[in-house]
Amino acid sequence: MLEREKIAYEKTVLIGIITKNQDEEKLEEFLDELEFLTYTAGGEVVKRFTQKMDMPNSKTFIGSGKMEDVRIYVEQHDIGTVIFDDELSPGQLRNIERILKAKIIDRTNLILDIFAQRAQTSYARTQVELAQYQYLLPRLTGLWTHLERQRGGIGMRGPGETEIETDRRIVRDRISLLKKKLLTIDKQMATQRGNRGKLVRVALVGYTNVGKSTLMNVIAKSEVFAENKLFATLDTTVRKVVIGNLPFLLSDTVGFIRKLPTQLVESFKSTLDEVREADLLLHVVDISHPQFEDHIESVNRILKEIDCTDKPTIMVFNKIDAYQHETIDEDDLTTEKTKAHYTLEEWKQTWMSRIGDNALFISAIKKENIDDFRKRVYKETRNIHVTRFPYNNFLYPEIVEE
């Protein structure tokens, strides 16, 4: 159960469907993640509704009978927000809102809302605002009347709340203006990247909340904000790191997530330029998470989208201190051994063994195996550096001395 701080959380319910492409187990995984997203945004989930369907209902996403169950529950328990695990069409949004008479949020809107909370710099705020307007544009009809009825809270941050009468033309103009603003900032950031000299660039990538910022704090001896919430940091942080006597640049990038809204990938593409221009990727994985293999696949999918799959990559399996495997009683002959029963040593004998010394197992927070991590990163950055500058070969020994 998630720990709750002593603040007022919005009461919410979650809704998801079981389809031929998403079985019950997969849906529960997504709803667990959706609950964490809701908590991060300031909500408390009091109930989940699920339904088995061939495909979502084109008008109301779920069937009429299940919708009536939701309506009764929302009414009886004074639920202010209903969150759907998949993106709703403008028509579905209006129809559901009319039936439930509550605030309706989908997964995309929820993630955008968290980004709006977390954006600290002008650049991040501009990126988020652009993504929000792109999401809102096809949903303007009927949405503003809802915002007039109930402002504030989850999904209500950013554009919309202060511009109730905004029409499509003004929104399109705003989108155009934001794109031009980002283009200007992108050029400035490209210049900054060019001015960093010829240092090797290393980028931390990974799913959200896997410990990238914590690892950066350990390696760079810096104070990057780290928190056990999704998307704790949005802005890319770049630090100069020295291992042995070899300096390089280490960047901490925004975390990825399954079903990442396309609007965010588009508006954050320049933030992802840090990944594109990196010489080495450190793909950080929370090995204590039951679905860490899915997380790896999601990150690799986004890396493919931005043409970064051919870069040298070290897999960093973090949080080994929190890893726990399920056990089987020796007398139990009915339970089949699954991946959930693997010890860390058994995991290392699976597909991970094919990665060789490009697989590291650490705990950033407990600083376990950090020396091995530093030596491996040194070795790779040294290889990149001396390949680029062969005449510097004598400056950096093959084995780092700490």
C-alpha positions in Angstrom: 0.0 0.0 0.0 1.3 3.4 -0.9 2.3 5.6 2.0 0.1 8.7 2.2 1.4 12.1 3.4 -1.0 14.0 5.6 -2.5 16.1 2.9 -5.9 16.1 1.3 -6.1 13.7 -1.7 -8.8 13.7 -4.3 -11.0 10.7 -4.2 -10.8 8.9 -7.5 -11.8 5.6 -9.2 -9.9 3.9 -12.0 -11.4 2.2 -15.1 -9.7 -0.3 -17.4 -10.7 -3.0 -19.8 -9.6 -6.6 -20.6 -9.2 -7.2 -24.3 -7.7 -9.7 -26.6 -4.5 -7.6 -26.6 -4.5 -7.0 -22.8 -5.3 -9.9 -20.5 -6.3 -9.5 -16.8 -2.8 -9.8 -15.5 -1.5 -7.1 -17.9 -4.5 -4.8 -17.0 -3.7 -5.1 -13.3 -0.1 -4.1 -14.0 -1.3 -1.0 -15.9 -3.8 -0.1 -13.2 -1.1 -0.4 -10.5 0.9 2.0 -12.5 -2.1 4.2 -13.1 -2.7 4.3 -9.3 0.9 5.4 -8.7 0.4 8.1 -11.4 -2.8 9.2 -9.6 -1.0 9.3 -6.2 1.8 11.4 -7.8 -0.8 13.8 -9.2 -2.5 14.2 -5.8 -5.3 11.6 -5.9 -6.3 8.6 -3.8 -7.8 5.6 -5.6 -10.7 4.2 -3.7 -12.0 1.6 -6.2 -11.1 0.0 -9.6 -13.7 -1.0 -12.2 -12.7 -3.4 -14.9 -14.7 -5.0 -17.8 -13.9 -7.7 -20.4 -14.6 -6.5 -23.9 -13.6 -7.3 -27.5 -12.9 -3.6 -28.0 -13.7 -0.4 -26.2 -17.3 1.0 -26.7 -17.0 3.8 -29.3 -19.4 6.0 -27.3 -18.7 5.4 -23.6 -15.5 3.2 -23.6 -17.2 0.6 -21.3 -20.6 -1.0 -21.6 -23.8 0.7 -20.5 -24.3 -1.7 -17.6 -20.8 -1.2 -16.2 -21.2 2.5 -16.7 -24.3 2.5 -14.6 -22.4 0.7 -11.8 -19.8 3.4 -12.0 -22.4 6.1 -11.9 -24.1 4.7 -8.8 -20.7 4.3 -7.0 -19.5 7.8 -7.9 -22.8 9.3 -6.7 -23.0 7.3 -3.4 -19.3 7.9 -2.5 -18.9 11.5 -3.6 -16.2 10.7 -6.1 -14.9 13.8 -7.8 -12.6 12.2 -10.5 -12.9 9.2 -12.7 -9.6 8.1 -14.5 -9.5 5.9 -17.5 -6.4 3.8 -18.3 -6.6 4.5 -22.0 -6.9 7.7 -24.0 -10.5 8.8 -24.6 -11.7 10.3 -27.9 -13.4 13.7 -27.7 -16.8 12.1 -28.2 -16.2 9.5 -25.4 -15.1 12.2 -23.1 -18.3 14.2 -23.6 -20.6 11.2 -23.3 -19.0 9.9 -20.2 -19.0 13.3 -18.6 -22.7 13.7 -19.3 -23.5 10.4 -17.6 -21.2 10.5 -14.6 -21.4 14.2 -13.9 -17.8 14.1 -12.6 -14.4 15.1 -13.7 -13.2 12.7 -16.4 -9.4 12.2 -16.9 -7.7 9.7 -19.2 -4.1 8.3 -18.8 -2.7 10.9 -21.3 -4.3 13.8 -19.5 -3.1 12.5 -16.1 0.5 12.2 -17.3 0.3 15.7 -18.8 -1.0 17.0 -15.5 2.0 15.5 -13.6 4.3 17.1 -16.1 2.6 20.4 -15.5 3.2 20.0 -11.7 6.8 19.0 -12.1 7.9 21.5 -14.7 10.3 23.9 -13.0 12.1 25.8 -15.7 10.6 28.1 -18.4 11.7 25.5 -21.0 10.0 22.6 -19.3 6.8 24.6 -18.7 6.8 25.6 -22.4 7.2 22.0 -23.5 4.4 20.9 -21.2 2.1 23.7 -22.2 2.5 22.8 -25.9 1.7 19.2 -25.2 -1.4 20.2 -23.2 -2.7 22.5 -26.0 -2.2 19.7 -28.6 -4.1 17.3 -26.4 -6.9 19.9 -25.7 -7.4 21.1 -29.3 -9.7 18.3 -30.5 -11.5 18.3 -27.1 -12.6 21.9 -26.9 -16.3 21.3 -27.5 -18.0 20.7 -24.3 -14.9 20.7 -22.2 -15.0 24.3 -21.2 -18.5 24.0 -19.7 -17.1 21.3 -17.5 -14.2 23.4 -16.5 -16.5 26.2 -15.5 -18.4 23.8 -13.2 -15.4 22.4 -11.4 -12.0 23.9 -11.5 -8.7 22.9 -9.9 -7.3 19.5 -8.9 -6.0 16.7 -11.1 -6.0 17.3 -14.8 -6.9 21.0 -14.4 -3.4 22.5 -14.3 -2.1 24.6 -17.2 -4.1 25.8 -20.2 -7.9 25.7 -20.0 -8.4 26.7 -16.4 -7.7 30.4 -17.0 -8.9 30.6 -20.6 -12.5 29.1 -20.5 -13.6 31.0 -23.7 -10.6 30.0 -25.8 -11.6 28.9 -29.3 -9.8 26.7 -31.7 -8.3 29.6 -33.6 -6.7 31.1 -30.5 -5.4 27.6 -29.4 -3.9 27.0 -32.8 -2.2 30.4 -32.6 -0.9 29.6 -29.1 0.5 26.2 -30.4 2.2 28.0 -33.2 3.7 30.6 -30.8 4.9 27.9 -28.4 6.6 25.9 -31.2 8.4 29.1 -32.3 9.5 29.7 -28.7 10.8 26.1 -28.4 12.6 26.4 -31.7 14.5 29.5 -30.3 15.4 27.7 -27.1 16.4 24.6 -29.0 18.9 26.6 -31.0 20.3 28.1 -27.8 20.6 24.6 -26.2 22.2 23.2 -29.3 24.8 26.0 -29.1 25.3 25.2 -25.4 25.9 21.5 -26.2 28.4 22.6 -28.9 30.3 24.7 -26.4 30.9 21.8 -24.1 34.0 21.0 -26.0 35.1 17.5 -26.9 34.3 15.7 -23.7 32.7 12.3 -23.9 28.9 12.5 -23.3 27.2 9.9 -21.2 23.4 9.9 -20.7 21.3 8.1 -18.1 18.1 6.7 -19.6 15.4 4.5 -18.3 11.8 4.1 -17.1 10.5 6.6 -14.7 11.3 6.1 -11.0 14.2 3.6 -11.5 16.7 5.7 -9.6 18.5 7.7 -12.3 18.7 10.9 -10.3 19.9 9.0 -7.2 22.6 7.3 -9.2 23.6 10.7 -10.7 23.9 12.2 -7.2 26.2 9.3 -6.2 28.4 9.5 -9.3 28.5 13.2 -9.8 28.4 14.0 -6.1 25.7 16.5 -7.0 22.3 17.3 -5.5 19.8 16.4 -8.2 16.2 16.2 -7.0 15.2 12.6 -6.4 11.9 11.4 -5.0 9.8 8.1 -4.9 7.2 9.5 -7.3 6.9 9.2 -11.1 8.5 11.9 -13.2 10.3 13.5 -10.2 12.5 15.4 -12.6 11.7 16.7 -16.1 14.6 19.0 -17.0 17.7 17.4 -18.2 20.6 17.9 -15.7 24.1 17.8 -17.0 27.1 17.5 -14.7 30.9 17.2 -15.3 32.1 14.0 -13.8 35.7 12.8 -13.3 36.6 9.2 -12.7 40.3 8.6 -12.1 41.6 11.6 -14.1 39.2 11.2 -17.0 36.5 13.9 -17.2 33.2 13.4 -19.1 29.7 14.9 -19.1 26.8 12.9 -17.5 23.2 13.9 -18.2 20.1 12.8 -16.4 17.1 12.7 -18.7 13.3 12.6 -18.3 12.0 9.1 -17.4 10.0 7.1 -19.9 6.7 5.3 -19.3 4.4 2.8 -21.0 1.7 4.5 -23.1 3.7 7.7 -23.1 1.6 10.4 -24.8 2.7 11.2 -28.3 2.3 14.9 -27.6 5.0 14.6 -24.9 7.4 12.7 -27.1 7.0 15.4 -29.7 7.3 18.4 -27.4 10.2 16.9 -25.4 12.2 15.9 -28.5 14.8 18.5 -27.8 15.2 17.3 -24.2 15.8 13.9 -25.8 18.6 15.4 -28.0 20.8 14.9 -24.9 20.2 11.2 -25.6 20.7 11.5 -29.3 24.0 13.2 -28.9 25.4 11.0 -26.2 28.4 8.8 -26.9 27.3 6.2 -24.3 24.0 5.3 -22.8 23.5 4.0 -19.2 20.2 2.2 -19.3 19.1 2.1 -15.7 16.6 -0.6 -14.7 14.7 -1.1 -11.4 15.3 -4.8 -11.1 13.1 -5.0 -8.0 10.0 -4.1 -10.1 8.0 -7.2 -11.1 7.6 -5.8 -14.7 11.1 -4.6 -15.2 11.4 -6.5 -18.5 8.4 -4.6 -19.8 10.0 -1.4 -18.7 13.2 -2.3 -20.7 11.1 -3.0 -23.8 9.2 0.4 -23.4 12.5 2.3 -23.1 14.0 0.5 -26.1 10.9 1.3 -28.1 11.3 5.0 -27.4 15.0 4.8 -28.1 14.2 3.3 -31.4 11.7 6.2 -32.2 14.6 8.7 -31.7 17.1 6.5 -33.6 19.3 5.7 -30.6 19.4 1.9 -30.6 22.9 1.7 -32.2 24.7 3.5 -29.4 27.0 1.7 -26.9 24.8 0.9 -24.0 25.5 -0.5 -20.5 22.6 -2.0 -18.7 22.6 -0.9 -15.0 20.3 -3.1 -12.9 19.6 -0.9 -9.9 17.9 -1.5 -6.5 19.3 -4.9 -5.9 18.9 -4.2 -2.2 15.1 -4.1 -2.7 14.9 -7.2 -4.9 12.9 -10.1 -3.5 12.0 -13.3 -5.2 9.0 -15.6 -4.4 9.8 -18.9 -2.8 8.4 -22.4 -3.4 8.0 -24.8 -0.5 10.2 -28.0 -1.1 7.1 -30.1 -0.4 5.0 -28.2 -2.9 4.9 -30.2 -6.1 2.1 -28.2 -7.7 3.6 -24.8 -8.1 5.5 -24.2 -11.3 8.6 -22.1 -11.1 8.3 -18.8 -12.9 10.5 -15.7 -13.3 9.0 -14.4 -10.1 10.9 -17.2 -8.3 14.3 -16.3 -9.8 17.1 -15.3 -7.5 19.4 -12.5 -8.7 22.0 -15.2 -9.6 19.5 -17.1 -11.6 18.5 -13.9 -13.5 22.2 -13.4 -14.3 22.1 -16.8 -16.1 19.2 -15.8 -18.4 19.3 -13.5 -21.4 21.3 -11.1 -19.1 24.4 -13.4 -19.5 24.5 -12.5 -23.2 25.2 -8.8 -22.3 28.5 -9.8 -20.6 30.3 -7.0 -18.8 27.7 -4.6 -20.1 25.3 -5.7 -17.4 26.0 -4.2 -13.9 24.0 -4.9 -10.7 24.1 -2.1 -8.2 22.1 -0.3 -5.4 22.6 3.5 -5.9 20.9 4.3 -2.6 23.0 1.8 -0.6 26.0 2.4 -2.8 26.5 -1.4 -3.4 28.9 -2.3 -6.3 29.4 1.4 -7.1 33.2 0.9 -7.5 32.5 -1.8 -10.1 30.1 0.6 -11.8 32.6 3.4 -11.9 35.4 1.2 -13.3 33.1 -0.1 -16.0 32.0 3.4 -17.0 35.6 4.6 -16.9 36.7 1.7 -19.2 33.9 2.6 -21.8 34.4 6.3 -21.7 38.2 5.9 -22.0 37.7 3.7 -25.1 35.5 6.3 -26.7 38.0 9.1 -25.8 41.2 7.5 -27.0 39.4 6.4 -30.2 38.5 10.0 -30.8 41.9 11.4 -29.6 44.6 8.6 -30.0 47.3 11.0 -28.9 45.7 11.2 -25.4 46.1 7.4 -25.0 49.1 7.8 -22.5 47.1 10.2 -20.3 44.5 7.7 -19.2 45.6 4.2 -17.9 43.5 1.2 -18.9 42.7 0.5 -15.2 41.2 3.3 -13.1 42.9 3.9 -9.8 40.5 5.3 -7.2 
